[in-house]
Amino acid sequence: MKRRDLLLGLAGAAATTTLPRIAAAQDTLTVVATTGMIADTARRIAGPLAQVRGLMGPGVDPHSYRQTRSDIVALTRADLVLFHGLYLEAQMEEFLLRLGTSRHVVPVGEAVPADLLLRHADYETKADPHVWMAPELWRPVALRIRDALTEARPDHAQTFAANADAFVAELDALAAYAGETLAKVPEAARVLVTAHDAFGYFGRAYGFEVMGIQGISTESEAGLERIRTLVDTLVDRQIGAVFVESSVSDRNIRALIEGAAARGHEVRIGGELFSDAMGQDGTYEGTYIGMLDHNITVIARALGADVSAGGMAGKLTVGS
């Protein structure tokens, strides 16, 4: 039996023996989230009223992640499952949709209005899923998480609403910091070259031209022609910095640097960005706010802006 069929079979068996339930008032709500960004947001909104488990930790690529046996157990026993949707969890999508026929499963990323989603010619008919890259777009996601928690525990609706309001206020402050900080980058330098095309929403929000070696999904391959084209761009436009990502191999980025060097143009690594996963657990960069603060600050400094290495609130430690 193929692994995929076995795992789907386990999910189906668990679903038939575990009926959906809403946690009793005295219970701690059990929540399982796929990505760290969703898990952190759920923790902020639920507070101590929920135990939130994130499946994908630091450095994990959600495009290629496949559920494990222990994941299946956690998912089928949870009061609430939160996943991103928009085909981010491509290898888990069929499993999650099937689980949703019998459990409380919510695709929170799909709360972003369709007219705000970006499309990509290389990603079939699907939208770019990387909406967390712009704090303004994470607002409807946070509110969807609030609503999902409220449906599971309506007796704590006021607490969830208050916590969500506080979190949204932080998102607004982060967006303001991003706008102010990134505006300090000289216009000619507002070119962001990364390992894969995860920064489209960031680029649209803050006026940056974004060039990824791979496509929107890390499952796509970077051809030699793409690398040659980007080397030409680096040399012709005298771009001096490119960026690696914590959840993607740096092999292709280093190929760009070597290709530019062979043509007499020096390119350096401007820093490591958090694209599809957050920083280490227990750190500021291991939170959604800290992840974006880090990216904003590292990009701005590497591309010529005079900003503090400590970031929005002086809390950054990675790469400072």
N, C-alpha and C positions, 0 to 999 in steps of 0.2 A: 504493500500500500504506500502511495506517495505521501511525503510529509504533509503536504497541504491538505490532502483528504483526511489524514489522520487527525490533524489539529481541528479541522472543521467538524469532524465527527465527535471529537471530545467536547467541542463547544455545544453541539446539538444535544449531546447526552446530558451535559450539565444544565442546559436550558430547560430540558423536559423534567428534570428533577428539582430544579430550583425556581420556584415561582417568584415573580417580581413582587417586591414589597416596598412600602414606604417605612422608613425607620420610625420606631416608636419614639415618643417625645423624650423618654429618658435615655435613649441610645445615642452614641456618637455615630454620626453619619459616616459611612465608609465610601470614599470616592477614589476611583482610579482614573488617572489622566494619562494620555499618551505622551505628550511632550512636556519638557520642563517648564516652558512658558505658560502652558495651561495649568500645570500643577501649582506653580507659584501663585498665579492669579487666584485660583480656587482657594488656596490657603489664606491669602490676604482677605478674601471676602467671607470665607466661612469661619476663620479664626479657630478657636478651640472646639467649635461645634462639629468639626469634621476631621477625620483622619484621612489625609490625602496621600496617595501613592502615585508617583510618576514612574512610568515604565522606562522612559528613555533619559538616561543621565548625560553628564558632560561628555562631549565628543561623539555622541551617538547620532548617526545619520537617519532621520525619520523616513527618508525616501526608500531606503532599503531594509529598514527594520522589520523583522518577522517575529510574531508572538511566540513565546516559549511556553512550555507546559506550565510553569509557575505563573506566567502572565494569564493564561487561560483560567487557572484556578482563581486568581485575584479578580479578574474581570467578571466571571460568572457569579462571584459571591458579593460583588460590590452593590451598594444601594444605588450608586450613580456612576456611570462611565462617561467621561468627557474626552472626545477626540477632536482633532482639528477639522478634518474633512478637506474639501477642495483637492482631493487626491494627494494630499501630502503623505499620508500613511499608505502608500500605494500597495505595499505587500500585505497590509492588514485590512484593507478596506472591505473585502468580501466577508471576512470573519466578523468585523464590527457591524456591518449591515445585517448579517444573519443574527448576531447577538441582539441587535436592536428589535427584533420581532418578539422578543420575550423579556427583555430587560430594559431599564431606563438608560438609554444610550443617546447622547446629544452631540452633534457635530457643531461645535461652537464657532469655528472659523467661518462657517457659512452664514453667520449673522451679519457679516459685512455686506452692505447693499451691492447688488450685482453690477450697478452702473459705476461702482468705484473699483471694480476688479480689473486687473490688467490681463491681457491675452498675449499669447506668444505663439508665433508661427510654428515653432518646433515642439509644441506641447499639445498636439492634436487639437481637440475642441475644449480643453480644460483651461481654467484660469490659473494664474500665478498664485500659489498658495501662501507666499511669504508675507502675509499681511501684518505680522507682528513687527516688521521693520519700520513702520510708521506709527508712533503712539496714537495718532488720531484714529487710525483704523483699528487699534486694539480696544478702543472704547466700546464699540458695539459687541465685541467678543466678551469683554468683562461683564457687560450687562446681560448677555446671554447666559454666562456662568451664574450670575446672581439669580436669574430667573429659574435656572435648572435646580439650583440649591433650594430655592424657595418652594418649588414644586415638590421636592423631596421632603422638606421640613417646613411646611407653612407656618408652624408655630413660632419660627424664628425669622419671619419675613422682615421685621423691622431691623433686626441686627444685621442681616445680610444687606439690606438696603443702605444702612448707614456705613457699613464697611466698604461697600461698592462705591458710594459717593466719595469717601476718603481716597480710595484707590484711583478713581477717575480724576480727582484733583491733582494727584501725583502725575498722572499721565499728561494732564494739561501743562503742568510745570515742566515736565520733560520735553514736551513738544516746543514750549517756549525757549527752553535752553538750546534745543537743537537748532531752531531757526536762527537764534542770535549767534550761536557759536559757528555754525557752518557758513553763515554769511560772511565770516571773516576770511574764509578761504578765497584767494584771488580767483576771479572768474575763469581765467585760462587754465587754472589748476583743478577745476572741478570735474575731474575724470577719475572714476573709481574702477580699477581693474582688480577682479577677484577670481577665485577658483571656479565658482559656478554662479549662475545668474540669479542670485538670491536677493539682490538689493534694488530691484526695480521700483518698489514702493518708496524706498528711501530716496532714490534718485528723483522720482517724480515730486516728492514732498519738498525736497531741499535744493532742487535745481542742479543735480549732478548727472553727468553722462555715465552710465554704468555699462561695463564690458565684462562679461563672464566668459571664462575659457570654455567651460561646459555649459549646457543649457540650464533650464530652470530645475530639472531633476538631475541629481548626481548620477542617476542611472544612465544618462546619456554620455556618450564618449566624445572626448575632445580630439578631433582629427588634426593631422599635421598641418593641413591648410589653414585651419582656424588659428593655430599657434603662429604660423608664418604671418598671417594677416595682423594679428595683435602685435607681433614684433615690429612690423612695419609701422603700425600706429604709434607704438612707444617711441620709435626712433624719429619718425616724421614730426610728431607733436612734442617731442622732448619731454615726455612724461617720466618723472624721476622716481615714482614710488608705486608699488603694487602691494596687494594685501593677501595674506594667507588666511585660511579659515580653520577654526578649531575642530570642525567635524568633517573636513575634506582633506585628502592628501595634498601636500605641497609640491608634488612632483611636477605638475604642469606649470605652476608659478615659477619654479626654478628653471624650467625649460625656457620660459619667456625671458628671464633675467640673463641666462646664458646666450640666448639668441640675440638679445640686444647688445650684450658685451662683445659678441663676435663682429658686430657692426660698429664698434667704437662708442656705444652709448651706455653709460652706467645707469642701472636701475637698482634700487634697493627695496627691501621688504619694509613697508611702512608700518607694519604691525600685524598682529593676529586678531582677526575679528570673530565674533560669535555670530554665526549665521543660522544654523538649524538647531543649535543646542546652546545652552547657557554655560556659564563658568562653573567652577567646582562648588560642590555643595558646601554650605556654611559660609560662603564668601559673599560680598556685595555683588560681585559679578555673576554669582549664582542665583540672582534674582532677575525678574524681568526688567525692572527699572535699572538695575546695575548693568545688565547686559547691554541695554541700549545706550546708557550713559558712557560705557566703555567704548562702544563702536563710534559714537558721535565724537568723542574726545580724541580717540586715536586717529580717526580719519582727518579731523580738522588739523591736528598738530602735524601729522605727516605731510599734509598738503599745503602747509605754509601759514596756518593761522596761529596767532599768538594767544594761546589759551592755557589754562592751568592743567597740569597732568593729573590733578586730583579730581577733575570732572565737575559735575554740577554741584555736588555737595562736599567735595573734598574727600570722598570715600574710596576712590579708585586706588587699587594697589597693583593690578596686573598690568605690566608694561609701563608703569610710571617711573 
